[in-house]
Amino acid sequence: MKGVLEIDKEEFSEILEKTFSEIVHFFNSLDEISTQPNVKLEHQNLSYKGLGSKKVLEYFQQAVKPIISGSSGPKYWGFVTGGATPAALIGDFLATIYDQNTQRINQGGDISALLEVETVKMLLDFFSLPDSFAGGFVTGATMSNFTCLATARQWAGHQINKNYALEGVSSDDFVILSAEPHSSVVKCLSMLGIGSNNIVFVKKKDETREALDVEDLEQKLELYKAKQIIISTSGGTVNTVDFDDMKSISILKEKYNFWWHIDAAFGGFANILDEYKHLLEGWENADSIAVDCHKWMNVPYENAVYFIRKEHSGLQMQVFQNSNAAYLGNPEDNFSYGNFTPENSRRFRALPVWFTLKAYGKEGYQDIVRNNILNAQKFSVFVENHPALQLLSETRLNCVCFSLKENPEKSSKLLDIINENEKIFMTPTKLNHKAGIRAAFVNWRTSDKDLDVAFKEIQFALDKMDI
């Protein structure tokens, strides 16, 4: 009697056809799929005998599909959630089918690591960054920041002849300076043993800004010059997309010895537009940069890239090398991403990025970024012109922070009503001590018709609150 696995193998083409129909239906329906389905999933005990893929797919379509949110669609503006371009989806499907463990560049029969190297070069060109950087793919901005900051930690030890990868960390040896670090950076400091409480906060330009005050930064560089200094800066803060002054920090780097890291998870995409390049002028002088591809590059989740200057590759390898696995070979003789990234098992993440870059080019992404910035500007005009609403900050790029003009603390109730109606989705925020709402535009599909839906939904919620 055949087992269910053997039956699945024989019926694989039919199963894929049914799955393909589901994929196409979801992709074509994203405009209408609920942004926050209000349905619970009923628990079922695991059966001893498997059902087979066809029956599981049928059950999924009945019980699970109705509560899958349209988070990759045009009206989901929570967090900074991109969609997925058609080409990126193709690349991601193929990455799953090929199922490569992307490691060595001269691994027999497998070119996935070579294509990753090629994709990194394409991205450096895309962002107008010099080839003095090397890079690789990780799961997201958190692990990109982690890879960069782990190398920065090793650099700090190297300055005083310590190998933290071997000896462990003494936080008294160095200091972390930052003004508005993303939560992922703070998490990384915790994971790296540096301690999330050990950030020395630099003053901000003023109470309306999230960018650091360069004068205060220099004062702190003088104050801590006896220690090894790591500066973590923002290439677009998560709330207001504020940028630290890269040009001024570049000048300070000529005067002081510090590791300069830039978290440019989605703000780095400003550099592909001539009219916004000034926001990142000087970022090419950083030691490390984190960019999240599953945000504004619109590839499926678990996809980000790090850029670290090649001169630091030895330090990077000290942190991540597989030193006690003889079967992996000598890391100095045979380049492997397993010796330069946190993961030993690595998905072929470069493939969806390679596909979408090849398919749409820089011009295609310029259109996406410009459109999203225009989305944000139109949304801001709506807020500014509405008697019950106010902007909490200047809209610099693609994120809009706003609140109720009277009683801003009730903005959370307004947001609950908006999200519960399942047409659009936004997230809460707090800025300048005021509670608010944040809309992040990074999806290639978002258009004026989606904004029109949003404006109606916001007005509906205001009417319901009798405002």
C-alpha positions in Angstrom: 0.0 0.0 0.0 1.4 3.4 -1.0 2.1 5.9 1.7 0.9 9.5 1.4 4.4 10.8 0.6 4.6 8.4 -2.4 1.2 9.5 -3.5 2.2 13.2 -3.2 5.2 12.5 -5.4 3.1 10.9 -8.1 0.5 13.6 -8.0 2.9 16.5 -7.6 2.0 18.2 -10.9 -1.7 18.2 -10.1 -1.0 19.5 -6.5 1.2 22.3 -8.0 -1.6 23.2 -10.4 -4.0 23.6 -7.6 -1.4 25.6 -5.6 -0.6 27.8 -8.6 -4.3 28.6 -8.9 -4.4 29.6 -5.2 -1.2 31.8 -5.7 -2.6 33.6 -8.8 -6.0 34.2 -7.0 -4.3 35.7 -4.0 -1.9 37.8 -6.0 -4.8 39.2 -8.2 -7.0 39.8 -5.2 -4.6 41.7 -2.9 -6.4 45.0 -3.5 -9.5 43.6 -1.8 -8.1 41.2 0.8 -8.7 42.3 4.4 -5.8 44.1 6.0 -6.6 42.7 9.5 -9.0 39.7 9.4 -11.0 39.4 12.6 -11.2 35.6 12.6 -9.7 33.0 15.0 -8.0 29.8 13.9 -9.4 26.7 15.5 -6.9 24.3 16.9 -6.8 20.7 15.6 -4.8 17.9 17.1 -2.2 16.3 14.9 -3.6 13.1 13.3 -1.4 10.0 13.4 -1.8 9.4 9.7 -1.1 12.3 7.3 -3.8 13.7 5.1 -1.7 14.2 2.0 -1.0 17.5 0.3 -4.3 17.8 -1.6 -6.5 17.5 1.4 -4.2 19.8 3.5 -4.5 22.4 0.7 -8.3 22.1 0.7 -8.4 22.5 4.5 -6.0 25.5 4.3 -8.3 27.2 1.8 -11.3 26.7 4.0 -9.9 27.4 7.5 -6.7 29.4 7.1 -6.9 31.4 3.9 -9.8 33.6 5.1 -7.7 34.9 8.0 -4.5 35.5 6.0 -4.1 39.3 5.9 -3.3 41.4 2.8 -0.1 42.7 4.4 1.7 42.5 1.1 -1.1 44.6 -0.5 -1.4 48.3 -1.4 -3.4 49.4 1.7 -1.3 47.9 4.4 0.8 50.8 5.8 1.8 49.3 9.1 5.4 49.0 10.2 7.4 49.3 7.0 6.0 46.4 5.1 6.8 46.1 1.4 5.0 43.9 -1.1 6.5 41.6 -3.6 7.1 42.4 -7.2 6.1 39.7 -9.7 9.8 39.1 -10.6 10.8 38.8 -6.9 8.1 36.2 -6.4 9.4 34.2 -9.3 12.9 34.4 -7.8 11.6 33.4 -4.4 9.7 30.4 -5.8 12.8 29.2 -7.6 14.9 29.7 -4.5 12.5 27.4 -2.7 12.5 24.8 -5.5 16.3 24.8 -5.9 16.8 24.7 -2.1 20.5 25.7 -2.1 22.5 26.1 1.0 24.4 29.1 -0.3 28.0 29.0 1.1 31.2 28.6 -0.9 31.9 30.4 -4.1 33.9 27.5 -5.6 31.6 24.8 -4.3 31.3 22.1 -7.0 28.1 22.2 -9.0 26.5 25.1 -7.1 26.7 28.7 -8.3 24.3 30.2 -5.7 27.1 31.9 -3.7 28.6 33.3 -6.9 25.3 34.7 -7.9 25.0 36.2 -4.4 28.4 37.9 -4.9 27.1 39.2 -8.3 23.9 40.5 -6.7 25.8 42.3 -4.0 27.8 44.1 -6.8 24.5 45.0 -8.5 23.2 46.5 -5.2 26.4 48.5 -4.7 25.9 50.0 -8.2 22.1 50.4 -7.4 22.9 52.5 -4.3 25.9 54.2 -5.8 28.2 52.8 -3.2 31.9 52.0 -4.0 33.3 48.5 -4.5 35.3 48.9 -1.3 32.3 47.3 0.3 31.6 43.6 0.4 28.2 42.2 1.4 25.9 39.3 1.9 22.3 38.4 2.5 20.7 37.7 5.9 17.1 37.4 7.2 16.3 41.0 7.9 17.4 44.4 9.2 18.0 43.0 12.7 20.5 40.4 11.4 22.0 42.9 9.0 22.6 45.3 11.9 23.8 42.4 14.0 26.4 41.3 11.4 27.7 44.9 11.1 27.8 45.6 14.8 29.4 42.2 15.6 32.2 43.2 13.3 32.3 46.7 14.9 32.6 45.0 18.3 35.6 43.0 17.0 37.1 46.1 15.6 36.8 47.8 19.0 38.6 45.0 20.7 41.3 44.9 18.0 42.2 48.5 18.8 43.4 47.4 22.2 44.7 43.9 21.2 41.6 42.0 22.4 39.8 39.4 20.5 36.2 39.6 21.8 35.1 36.6 19.7 37.5 34.5 21.7 37.7 36.3 25.1 34.3 37.8 25.5 33.2 41.4 25.9 34.1 44.0 28.5 31.8 46.9 27.9 34.1 49.2 29.7 36.5 49.1 26.8 34.2 50.9 24.3 31.1 53.1 24.0 28.1 53.1 21.7 26.9 56.6 20.6 23.5 57.0 18.9 20.6 59.5 18.9 17.5 57.5 17.7 18.5 53.8 17.3 15.9 51.5 15.8 14.7 48.8 18.2 16.6 46.2 16.2 19.9 48.0 16.9 19.1 48.0 20.6 18.2 44.3 20.4 21.5 43.6 18.6 23.5 45.2 21.5 21.7 42.9 23.9 22.5 39.8 21.7 26.1 40.8 21.3 26.7 41.0 25.1 27.3 44.8 24.9 24.1 45.5 26.7 21.2 47.4 25.5 21.5 49.9 28.4 25.0 50.9 27.4 24.1 53.3 24.6 25.3 56.9 25.3 22.5 59.0 23.7 23.5 61.9 21.6 21.3 65.0 21.7 18.9 65.5 18.8 18.9 68.6 16.6 15.8 69.9 18.4 12.6 68.6 19.9 10.9 68.2 16.5 13.8 66.1 15.0 15.1 62.6 15.4 18.5 63.3 13.8 21.5 63.7 16.0 23.1 67.1 16.9 26.6 67.0 15.3 28.0 69.5 17.8 26.9 67.2 20.7 28.3 64.2 18.9 31.7 65.9 18.6 31.6 66.8 22.3 31.0 63.1 23.2 33.7 62.0 20.8 36.1 64.2 22.8 34.7 63.0 26.1 35.2 59.3 25.3 38.2 59.5 23.1 40.2 57.3 25.5 37.8 54.5 24.7 36.9 52.7 21.4 33.9 54.3 19.9 31.1 52.8 17.8 28.6 55.3 16.3 25.3 53.9 15.1 23.5 56.4 12.9 20.1 56.6 11.1 19.8 56.5 7.3 16.1 57.2 7.8 14.5 56.8 11.2 11.5 54.5 11.5 9.0 57.2 12.5 9.8 60.3 10.5 12.5 59.1 8.1 14.9 61.6 9.6 18.6 61.3 8.5 21.7 61.9 10.5 24.1 64.4 8.9 26.3 62.0 7.0 28.4 64.7 5.5 29.3 66.1 8.9 30.0 62.7 10.3 32.3 62.0 7.4 34.3 65.0 8.4 34.4 63.9 12.0 35.7 60.5 10.9 38.8 62.2 9.5 39.5 63.7 12.9 38.5 60.9 15.3 38.9 57.1 15.3 35.5 55.4 15.5 33.5 52.7 13.7 30.6 54.2 11.8 27.5 52.1 11.2 24.5 53.3 9.3 21.1 51.7 9.7 19.6 52.5 6.3 17.0 49.7 6.3 14.6 51.5 4.0 16.0 55.1 3.9 18.9 54.0 1.8 16.6 53.9 -1.2 16.6 57.7 -1.1 20.0 57.5 -2.8 18.6 56.2 -6.0 16.8 59.5 -6.6 18.8 62.5 -7.6 16.5 64.8 -5.7 17.0 62.9 -2.4 20.7 61.9 -2.7 21.7 64.8 -0.4 20.1 63.0 2.5 22.8 60.3 2.3 25.8 62.4 1.1 28.9 60.9 2.7 27.4 57.5 3.6 30.0 55.9 1.4 32.6 56.7 4.1 30.8 54.5 6.7 32.4 51.2 7.9 29.1 49.3 7.6 25.6 49.8 6.3 22.4 47.7 6.8 19.7 47.7 4.2 16.4 45.7 4.3 15.4 44.3 0.9 11.9 43.1 2.1 11.0 46.7 2.7 11.3 49.1 -0.2 12.9 46.6 -2.6 9.6 44.7 -2.4 10.9 41.1 -2.2 9.3 38.5 0.1 10.2 38.5 3.8 13.4 37.3 5.3 15.7 39.2 2.9 18.2 41.9 3.8 21.8 42.8 2.9 24.7 44.1 4.9 27.6 46.1 3.4 30.9 46.1 5.3 34.2 47.6 4.1 36.5 44.9 2.7 39.3 46.2 4.9 37.4 44.7 7.9 36.9 41.3 6.3 39.5 39.7 8.6 37.7 41.0 11.7 34.4 39.8 10.3 35.7 36.3 9.8 37.1 36.2 13.3 33.6 36.6 14.6 31.7 34.3 12.3 34.2 31.6 11.1 33.5 27.9 11.6 36.7 27.2 13.4 35.9 23.8 14.8 34.4 22.0 11.8 37.1 20.3 9.8 34.8 19.2 7.0 34.2 22.9 6.1 37.8 23.5 5.2 40.2 26.3 5.9 38.2 29.6 5.9 41.2 31.5 4.6 41.6 29.3 1.6 38.0 28.9 0.5 35.6 31.8 0.8 32.3 30.8 2.3 29.4 33.0 3.5 29.2 30.6 6.5 32.4 32.3 7.7 31.1 35.8 7.3 27.4 35.6 8.4 25.6 34.4 11.5 24.1 31.4 9.7 25.6 28.1 8.7 22.5 27.1 6.8 21.6 29.9 4.4 18.6 30.2 2.0 19.3 31.4 -1.6 18.1 34.9 -0.6 20.0 36.6 -3.4 17.8 35.0 -6.1 14.6 37.1 -5.7 16.7 40.3 -5.4 18.6 39.3 -8.6 15.4 38.6 -10.4 13.7 41.9 -9.5 16.7 44.0 -10.2 17.2 42.4 -13.6 13.5 42.7 -14.4 12.9 46.3 -13.4 16.3 47.9 -13.2 17.1 51.1 -11.4 14.6 53.1 -13.3 11.8 50.7 -12.2 12.7 51.2 -8.6 13.0 55.0 -9.0 9.3 54.9 -10.2 8.3 52.8 -7.1 10.1 55.1 -4.7 8.9 58.3 -6.3 5.3 57.0 -6.3 5.5 56.1 -2.6 6.9 59.5 -1.7 4.1 61.0 -3.7 1.6 58.8 -1.8 3.0 60.2 1.5 2.8 63.8 0.3 -0.8 63.4 -0.8 -1.7 61.8 2.5 0.0 64.6 4.4 -2.0 67.2 2.4 -5.2 65.4 3.4 -4.1 65.5 7.1 -3.1 69.2 6.9 -6.4 70.2 5.3 -8.6 68.2 7.7 -9.9 70.2 10.6 -9.8 67.3 13.1 -6.2 66.1 12.3 -2.7 67.3 12.6 0.7 66.3 11.4 3.1 65.4 14.2 6.2 65.8 12.0 7.3 67.0 8.7 6.9 64.3 6.1 10.4 63.9 4.7 10.1 60.8 2.6 7.5 58.0 2.8 6.2 57.9 6.4 3.4 60.1 7.7 2.9 60.7 11.5 -0.4 62.3 12.5 -2.9 62.5 15.3 -6.1 64.1 16.4 -5.7 67.8 16.7 -7.8 67.9 19.9 -7.1 65.2 22.5 -4.2 63.5 20.6 -4.3 60.7 23.3 -7.6 59.5 21.7 -5.7 58.8 18.4 -5.3 55.2 19.5 -9.1 54.8 19.5 -9.3 56.4 16.1 -6.7 53.9 14.8 -8.6 50.9 16.4 -11.7 51.8 14.5 -9.8 52.3 11.2 -8.0 49.0 11.5 -11.0 47.0 12.7 -12.8 48.0 9.5 -10.2 45.9 7.6 -9.8 48.2 4.6 -6.5 49.8 5.5 -3.9 49.1 8.2 -1.7 51.6 10.1 0.3 51.4 13.3 0.4 53.5 16.5 3.3 55.8 17.3 4.4 58.4 19.8 6.3 61.5 18.8 7.2 64.6 20.7 5.3 63.1 23.7 2.1 62.9 21.7 0.3 59.7 20.8 -0.3 59.3 17.1 -0.7 57.2 14.0 1.9 56.3 11.4 1.4 55.3 7.8 4.4 53.9 5.9 4.3 53.8 2.1 6.6 51.2 0.6 4.4 49.0 -1.6 4.7 49.1 -5.4 1.0 48.7 -5.8 -0.3 51.7 -3.8 -2.1 54.2 -5.9 -4.5 57.2 -5.6 -7.5 54.8 -5.4 -6.0 53.3 -2.2 -5.6 56.8 -0.8 -9.2 57.6 -1.6 -10.3 54.5 0.3 -8.1 55.6 3.3 -9.5 59.1 3.4 -13.1 57.6 3.5 -12.1 55.2 6.2 -10.5 57.9 8.3 -13.6 60.1 8.0 -15.8 57.1 8.8 -13.8 56.6 12.0 -14.0 60.3 12.9 -17.7 60.3 12.4 -18.1 57.2 14.6 -16.2 59.0 17.3 -18.4 62.1 16.7 -15.4 64.3 15.9 
